[in-house]
Amino acid sequence: MSNARSPRPDSSITIGIIDTGTAAVGRILLRLGRQQTPQRALGSPHLDIHSVSASLTVADSKRAFHRAFPHVIAPLYRRLVDELLVELHLLSHQQGFQPDGLFAVGLTQVFDGFTKGYRPEQQREPLLAALCGANGFDAQQLRQLASDATGSVGHHSLDEVKGWLSNRGEGAPAPIAGLLAGVQRPDFHYSRLVAVGLLCLLQSAGGADALDPQALRAAAHEIGEAMGLIKERVDKDLSLYASNLEKMAQAAELLEETVAAERRRRERASSEASPVGAEATEAQG
């Protein structure tokens, strides 16, 4: 099995997102009254990612993305979008890469986790569709792959799932056995999204929610090594994922609180500026 490193941007997925979070809170206030561009219908036909993307550059992928998603993206989420776009572009050029269940679970988990609080909410799925479609992936197909994989472990205990993963699919349901067989391919290409997918499968098992998150990450590290993944890579990728997910949640919460406070201030100012509001203010005085 190949242990080649995944070609990656200078920073891992989600690294750097938090660095711009505070500035984003300030800038977003300037855009509170800005109207979103009307949403257009999106299409993400299933493509042969290797044959289609071989001649595409990152710039081509970015142009395709912006054609498919012509909406304003809040500053807090722009770095995530840029990094996912580049990550998917690089993966689409790897001959040993296949968009299997582990990858699908990891991608959808990263996207869902780091876009929590995205507004307007109804643009989240079109955003994922545009990111995927710009690089030859089908977002709906990946959602289905992820659903099949997590659904196949939901009715089984954590120990059962750990056994399947450690034994490379022996005795596992078809979706899990299939994705683990893919890991054993000589040309298998590791992506950090595979590590996140592995952790999420463990989290989906029965009784996993009662365990400490650190214990689940430790189990993912051990199982990843048993599967033939490079333990140091899995350790690093999962640690960064957990750390930055927490920071992103804090930044998103701060953003919502700041926007809400600014909106209340504007409403007060508008009320006081109106004749009725002015009279009420004078009466109170």
C-alpha positions as CSV (number, residue, x, y, z in Angstrom):
1,M,0.0,0.0,0.0
2,S,1.3,3.5,-0.9
3,N,2.0,5.8,2.0
4,A,2.6,8.8,-0.2
5,R,1.9,12.0,1.4
6,S,-1.2,13.8,0.3
7,P,-0.3,17.0,-1.7
8,R,-1.7,19.8,0.3
9,P,-1.9,23.5,0.5
10,D,0.6,25.3,2.6
11,S,-1.8,25.1,5.5
12,S,-4.0,22.1,6.5
13,I,-7.7,22.3,6.1
14,T,-9.2,24.8,8.6
15,I,-5.7,26.1,9.7
16,G,-5.8,29.9,9.3
17,I,-9.6,30.1,9.4
18,I,-9.5,31.2,13.0
19,D,-6.7,33.7,12.4
20,T,-9.1,35.9,10.4
21,G,-12.1,35.3,12.7
22,T,-11.9,38.5,14.7
23,A,-11.4,40.6,11.7
24,A,-14.3,38.9,10.1
25,V,-16.6,39.9,12.9
26,G,-15.8,43.5,12.3
27,R,-16.1,43.4,8.5
28,I,-19.4,41.5,8.6
29,L,-21.0,44.4,10.4
30,L,-20.4,46.5,7.3
31,R,-22.4,44.0,5.3
32,L,-25.4,43.6,7.5
33,G,-27.6,45.5,5.1
34,R,-26.1,44.1,1.9
35,Q,-28.4,42.0,-0.3
36,Q,-27.4,38.6,-1.4
37,T,-27.2,37.9,-5.1
38,P,-30.3,35.9,-6.2
39,Q,-29.6,32.2,-6.0
40,R,-29.2,30.3,-9.3
41,A,-30.0,26.7,-9.9
42,L,-26.9,24.5,-9.5
43,G,-26.0,21.4,-11.4
44,S,-23.3,19.0,-10.3
45,P,-23.3,16.1,-12.8
46,H,-21.3,13.1,-11.9
47,L,-17.9,13.2,-13.7
48,D,-14.9,11.0,-14.1
49,I,-12.7,13.1,-11.9
50,H,-9.4,11.9,-13.3
51,S,-10.2,12.3,-17.0
52,V,-11.9,15.7,-16.5
53,S,-9.6,17.3,-14.0
54,A,-6.3,16.3,-15.6
55,S,-6.2,19.4,-17.7
56,L,-7.8,21.8,-15.1
57,T,-5.8,24.2,-13.0
58,V,-6.7,25.5,-9.6
59,A,-7.7,28.8,-11.3
60,D,-10.0,26.8,-13.6
61,S,-11.6,25.2,-10.5
62,K,-12.0,28.5,-8.8
63,R,-13.7,30.0,-11.9
64,A,-16.1,27.1,-12.1
65,F,-16.9,27.4,-8.4
66,H,-17.7,31.1,-8.6
67,R,-19.9,30.6,-11.7
68,A,-21.9,27.9,-9.8
69,F,-22.0,29.9,-6.5
70,P,-22.2,33.6,-7.3
71,H,-23.2,34.6,-3.7
72,V,-21.3,36.6,-1.1
73,I,-19.5,34.4,1.4
74,A,-19.0,35.8,4.9
75,P,-15.3,36.5,5.7
76,L,-15.3,33.9,8.5
77,Y,-16.0,31.1,6.0
78,R,-13.9,32.2,3.0
79,R,-10.7,30.5,4.2
80,L,-12.5,27.2,4.6
81,V,-14.0,27.5,1.1
82,D,-10.6,28.3,-0.4
83,E,-8.8,25.4,1.4
84,L,-11.5,22.9,0.5
85,L,-11.5,24.0,-3.1
86,V,-7.8,23.5,-3.4
87,E,-7.8,20.3,-1.4
88,L,-10.5,18.8,-3.7
89,H,-8.6,20.0,-6.8
90,L,-5.4,18.3,-5.7
91,L,-7.2,15.1,-4.8
92,S,-8.9,15.0,-8.2
93,H,-5.4,14.8,-9.8
94,Q,-4.3,11.8,-7.8
95,Q,-4.5,8.6,-9.8
96,G,-4.6,6.5,-6.6
97,F,-7.4,8.5,-5.1
98,Q,-11.0,7.2,-5.1
99,P,-14.0,9.1,-3.5
100,D,-15.0,6.3,-1.2
101,G,-17.1,6.1,2.0
102,L,-14.3,7.2,4.3
103,F,-13.5,10.2,2.2
104,A,-17.2,11.1,1.9
105,V,-17.8,10.9,5.6
106,G,-14.7,13.0,6.3
107,L,-15.5,15.7,3.7
108,T,-19.2,16.1,4.7
109,Q,-18.2,16.1,8.4
110,V,-15.6,18.8,7.9
111,F,-18.0,20.9,5.7
112,D,-20.9,20.5,8.1
113,G,-18.8,21.2,11.2
114,F,-17.0,24.3,9.9
115,T,-20.1,25.8,8.2
116,K,-22.3,25.5,11.3
117,G,-24.0,28.9,11.6
118,Y,-23.5,29.8,8.0
119,R,-26.1,32.3,6.8
120,P,-28.2,32.1,4.8
121,E,-28.8,28.5,5.9
122,Q,-30.4,27.5,2.6
123,Q,-27.1,28.3,0.7
124,R,-25.1,25.6,2.6
125,E,-25.9,22.7,0.3
126,P,-25.5,24.8,-2.9
127,L,-22.1,25.8,-1.5
128,L,-21.0,22.2,-1.1
129,A,-22.4,21.3,-4.5
130,A,-20.4,24.1,-6.1
131,L,-17.2,23.1,-4.3
132,C,-17.6,19.5,-5.4
133,G,-18.8,20.2,-8.9
134,A,-15.9,22.6,-9.6
135,N,-13.6,19.6,-9.2
136,G,-15.6,16.8,-10.8
137,F,-17.2,15.4,-7.7
138,D,-20.9,14.9,-7.1
139,A,-22.0,16.3,-3.8
140,Q,-25.3,14.3,-3.7
141,Q,-23.4,11.1,-4.4
142,L,-20.9,11.8,-1.6
143,R,-23.7,12.6,0.8
144,Q,-25.2,9.2,0.0
145,L,-21.9,7.4,0.4
146,A,-21.4,9.1,3.8
147,S,-25.0,8.2,4.8
148,D,-24.5,4.6,3.8
149,A,-21.3,4.3,5.8
150,T,-22.5,6.0,9.0
151,G,-25.8,4.2,8.8
152,S,-24.2,0.8,8.6
153,V,-22.4,1.3,11.9
154,G,-25.2,3.0,13.8
155,H,-26.9,-0.2,15.1
156,H,-23.6,-1.8,16.1
157,S,-21.5,-1.4,19.3
158,L,-18.3,0.6,19.3
159,D,-16.3,-2.6,20.0
160,E,-17.9,-4.3,16.9
161,V,-17.0,-1.3,14.7
162,K,-13.4,-1.1,16.1
163,G,-13.1,-4.8,15.3
164,W,-14.2,-4.4,11.7
165,L,-11.8,-1.5,11.2
166,S,-8.8,-3.2,12.9
167,N,-9.4,-6.4,10.9
168,R,-9.7,-4.5,7.7
169,G,-13.3,-5.2,7.1
170,E,-13.7,-8.8,8.1
171,G,-17.3,-9.5,9.1
172,A,-18.3,-5.9,8.4
173,P,-21.5,-4.8,6.5
174,A,-21.0,-4.2,2.8
175,P,-20.4,-0.4,2.9
176,I,-17.7,-0.7,5.5
177,A,-16.1,-3.8,4.0
178,G,-16.0,-2.0,0.6
179,L,-14.3,1.1,1.9
180,L,-11.8,-0.8,3.9
181,A,-10.9,-2.9,0.9
182,G,-10.2,0.3,-0.9
183,V,-7.6,1.2,1.8
184,Q,-5.7,-2.0,1.0
185,R,-5.2,-1.0,-2.7
186,P,-1.5,-0.7,-3.6
187,D,-2.2,2.7,-5.0
188,F,-4.4,3.9,-2.2
189,H,-3.9,7.7,-1.6
190,Y,-4.3,9.0,1.9
191,S,-6.1,12.3,2.6
192,R,-6.6,14.0,5.9
193,L,-10.3,13.7,5.2
194,V,-9.9,9.9,5.5
195,A,-8.7,10.4,9.1
196,V,-11.7,12.5,9.9
197,G,-14.0,10.0,8.2
198,L,-12.4,7.2,10.4
199,L,-13.1,9.2,13.6
200,C,-16.7,10.0,12.5
201,L,-17.4,6.3,11.9
202,L,-16.4,5.5,15.4
203,Q,-18.5,8.4,16.7
204,S,-21.5,6.9,14.8
205,A,-21.3,3.6,16.6
206,G,-23.8,2.7,19.3
207,G,-22.6,3.9,22.7
208,A,-19.9,6.1,21.4
209,D,-21.5,9.3,22.6
210,A,-20.9,8.2,26.2
211,L,-17.1,8.2,25.7
212,D,-14.7,11.0,26.1
213,P,-13.8,12.6,22.8
214,Q,-10.1,12.2,23.5
215,A,-10.7,8.4,24.0
216,L,-12.4,8.2,20.6
217,R,-9.5,10.1,19.0
218,A,-7.0,7.7,20.6
219,A,-9.0,4.7,19.3
220,A,-9.0,6.3,15.8
221,H,-5.2,6.7,16.0
222,E,-4.7,3.0,16.9
223,I,-7.2,1.7,14.3
224,G,-5.7,3.9,11.6
225,E,-2.3,2.3,12.3
226,A,-3.9,-1.2,12.2
227,M,-5.4,-0.3,8.8
228,G,-2.0,0.6,7.5
229,L,-2.2,4.3,7.7
230,I,0.7,6.3,9.0
231,K,0.0,6.9,12.7
232,E,1.8,10.2,12.9
233,R,-0.2,11.6,10.0
234,V,-3.5,10.5,11.5
235,D,-2.5,11.9,14.9
236,K,-1.6,15.2,13.5
237,D,-4.6,15.5,11.2
238,L,-7.1,14.6,13.9
239,S,-5.5,16.8,16.5
240,L,-5.7,19.8,14.2
241,Y,-9.2,19.0,13.2
242,A,-10.5,18.8,16.8
243,S,-8.6,22.0,17.9
244,N,-9.7,24.1,14.9
245,L,-13.3,22.9,15.0
246,E,-13.6,24.1,18.6
247,K,-12.0,27.5,17.7
248,M,-14.3,27.8,14.7
249,A,-17.4,27.2,16.9
250,Q,-16.2,29.9,19.3
251,A,-15.6,32.4,16.4
252,A,-19.0,31.6,14.9
253,E,-20.7,32.2,18.3
254,L,-18.9,35.5,18.8
255,L,-19.9,36.5,15.3
256,E,-23.6,35.8,15.9
257,E,-23.5,37.6,19.2
258,T,-21.8,40.6,17.6
259,V,-24.3,40.7,14.7
260,A,-27.3,40.4,17.0
261,A,-26.0,43.3,19.2
262,E,-25.4,45.5,16.2
263,R,-28.9,44.7,14.9
264,R,-30.4,45.7,18.2
265,R,-28.5,48.9,18.2
266,R,-29.7,49.8,14.8
267,E,-33.3,49.0,15.7
268,R,-33.0,51.2,18.8
269,A,-31.5,54.0,16.7
270,S,-34.3,53.6,14.1
271,S,-37.0,53.7,16.7
272,E,-35.6,56.8,18.4
273,A,-35.3,58.5,15.0
274,S,-39.0,58.0,14.2
275,P,-41.6,60.6,15.4
276,V,-43.3,58.0,17.7
277,G,-40.0,56.8,19.0
278,A,-38.8,60.4,19.6
279,E,-42.0,61.2,21.6
280,A,-41.5,58.1,23.7
281,T,-38.0,59.0,24.4
282,E,-39.0,62.5,25.4
283,A,-41.8,61.1,27.6
284,Q,-39.3,58.8,29.3
285,G,-37.0,61.8,29.9
